[in-house]
Amino acid sequence: MDAPIRLLIHGANGRMGRALQRLCREGEGGEVVAAVSRKVAARVVDGIPQFTANELAGVPEFDVAID
């Protein structure tokens, strides 16, 4: 099996961002390695590191960014 696609989701707290995170948890092929939003309430939610837009330099390596 191939390695999952490593995703960064920008706008992770919006409706689409939350839906993408849910789909990745339920399915195969995609792994969210970073969630980016305006405000971060916790540094890790459901195993996904959370970042603000000002912290993009510190996100883990990813294959695809979804905005």
Secondary structure as GFF3:
##gff-version 3
##sequence-region A 1 67
A	DSSP	beta_strand	5	10	.	.	.	ID=ss1
A	DSSP	alpha_helix	15	26	.	.	.	ID=ss2
A	DSSP	beta_strand	30	37	.	.	.	ID=ss3
A	DSSP	beta_strand	44	45	.	.	.	ID=ss4
A	DSSP	beta_strand	48	52	.	.	.	ID=ss5
A	DSSP	three_ten_helix	53	58	.	.	.	ID=ss6
A	DSSP	beta_strand	64	66	.	.	.	ID=ss7
###
